[in-house]
Amino acid sequence: MTDRTGVVYSMSGFGRGAVEAAGVRVVCEIRTVNQRGLDISLSLPERMLWADPLLRRLVSGAVHRGRVDLNLTVVAGSARSGRALLDAALAARWALELVKLARRLRLERPRADALLAIPGVVRPQEMAPAPARLTPLIRRAFNAAMARLLTMRGREGRALAADVGRRFDRLERLAAGVRADWPAAAARQQDRLTVRLKEALERMGEERRSAREIVTALERGDVSEELTRIASHLAQCRGALKAGSPAGRQLEFLAAELQRETNTTGAKSMDAGIARDVVAMKEEVERIREQVANLE
């Protein structure tokens, strides 16, 4: 199986593996798409239902998140050996219908060879090889399919991780700009609010609500705590990417926390310059949330 150490995988991919030995061919196809949890759907021939628990264990050991659709087909050598099976029940039903039709149209009664030509009445005999014989082949076909699937998921995951990493960097730069500009912006804001407060106090009878709003704004304080938490969350995000899959759920949680701290930062400032930076920060956080939703 592919080494997953330090690799972040996307949740979308496809892999196919085929193995043939001793007249038995096993083909395994695996498709995966985005989903918050792990959801495994298997498509197996009826005679192969015994392999369901085995395949579920194999899938859950290799994939941590996403919708997984696995299709397994098994063709035994006896299907090519010339041996055939007669579906007597199907032949009897067709015979009855053909006799009715012949009577209605006043034709001769149908011949046996006409029945044998009907699709499904005669079919190749398909053996059901013993589980002990098939299990190694199933594992080999599965491993081949999963290796190809992980290669595709890893390729897309690297691209997503690179994009998210660039957005982490930009968000960090924007947050640093807010931290640097905050003291001057806060001083300007306090000066404006102080003037408004004095004016409101002079007209207290009709401006009580405005005065309360201004006092509240003055009490909001700075954003050092929010910016410190943003820096901490970004460090954890980078650590999660570096550690590799499964990282998607952790990154989704951290992205939600980044969004919360960014919103709080914006709510604490009425400075136009700070507001522009916060809007840009919100845009980056939203893109980060969209991208990490695609990671395993």
C-alpha positions, -999 to +999 in steps of 0.1 A: +000+000+000+011+036-007+030+054+021+007+081+035+031+097+059+029+135+056+006+135+026-027+153+026-053+137+004-083+151-014-115+132-012-120+128-049-104+100-070-106+068-090-086+036-090-089+003-109-071-030-102-074-063-121-059-096-112-061-129-130-049-163-118-058-199-124-086-190-147-102-165-124-103-127-131-110-102-103-116-065-112-119-039-084-130-003-092-131+024-065-145+059-068-145+085-040-161+119-037-165+145-010-185+137+022-181+148+058-178+113+071-169+079+057-197+063+037-189+030+020-211+016-008-203-018-023-215-034-055-209-071-055-222-101-075-248-120-054-225-150-051-198-127-037-217-112-008-195-131+016-167-106+007-187-076+019-171-075+055-136-081+041-139-052+016-154-028+042-124-035+065-100-029+036-117+003+027-119+017+062-082+009+067-072+029+037-097+058+035-107+080+065-133+103+049-155+107+019-181+087-001-166+054-014-182+034-042-165+001-048-175-023-076-161-058-077-165-083-106-154-119-107-152-139-139-144-176-135-127-197-162-158-219-165-176-191-183-152-197-212-152-235-210-183-241-232-204-255-203-239-239-202-269-238-179-306-240-190-330-217-172-360-241-173-383-217-155-376-189-179-380-213-209-413-225-196-426-189-193-415-181-228-430-213-242-464-204-227-463-169-242-452-182-276-479-208-277-505-181-270-491-160-297-491-189-322-527-196-315-537-160-319-519-157-352-527-192-363-491-202-366-473-235-359-464-243-323-429-229-314-399-253-317-375-259-289-346-243-308-366-211-309-368-211-271-330-218-269-323-187-289-340-164-265-315-144-244-311-157-209-327-192-215-292-206-220-263-189-204-227-198-196-222-216-163-205-194-138-187-211-110-184-195-076-148-202-066-142-209-029-136-179-006-102-193+003-092-192-033-107-158-041-096-138-010-060-134-020-071-123-055-096-098-040-069-083-018-045-080-047-071-063-070-082-040-041-046-030-033-039-022-070-071-001-072-064+017-039-028+025-049-040+042-080-068+059-061-044+073-035-021+085-062-049+106-077-061+118-043-026+127-033-019+146-065-051+167-060-044+170-022-010+185-028-025+211-051-052+219-026-027+220+003-004+244-017-034+267-024-045+266+013-009+273+024-007+304+002-040+316+018-026+310+053+003+332+043-019+360+030-042+358+060-011+361+083+001+391+064-033+408+066-035+401+103+000+415+108-011+447+090-041+450+113-019+446+143+005+472+131-022+497+121-045+491+151-029+516+177-032+546+153-066+535+141-078+530+177-066+564+186-084+580+157-115+561+166-113+571+202-109+607+193-140+606+170-160+588+196-150+612+224-162+641+203-195+624+196-199+615+233-194+650+244-219+662+219-244+635+229-239+644+266-247+680+259-281+668+244-286+640+269-323+643+269-326+632+233-293+614+227-292+588+256-292+558+232-265+573+210-244+580+241-247+544+253-236+531+219-206+553+219-196+543+254-200+507+244-177+513+214-151+529+236-152+499+259-145+473+231-108+476+236-082+463+212-079+432+191-047+418+204-064+387+218-082+380+185-050+384+164-030+362+188-057+335+184-056+339+146-018+334+147-022+303+169-049+288+146-027+294+116+002+276+132-021+246+140-034+246+104+001+244+091+009+217+115-021+197+104-011+200+067+024+189+075+012+159+095-009+147+065-042+129+063-066+126+080-065+164+085-098+176+069-119+177+100-093+194+121-088+220+094-125+226+091-127+233+128-097+256+127-111+274+097-144+280+116-124+294+145-105+317+121-138+330+108-150+337+143-119+356+153-119+376+121-155+385+125-148+397+161-119+417+148-141+435+123-168+442+149-143+460+171-131+485+146-148+514+127-117+525+109-119+523+071-084+510+066-088+483+092-122+474+077-107+469+043-081+445+057-107+426+077-129+422+046-099+407+027-092+384+057-128+372+056-125+365+019-094+344+025-110+325+054-140+317+033-118+303+005-098+283+031-131+268+044-141+259+009-108+242+001-103+222+033-138+208+028-122+188+000-094+173+021-096+139+037 
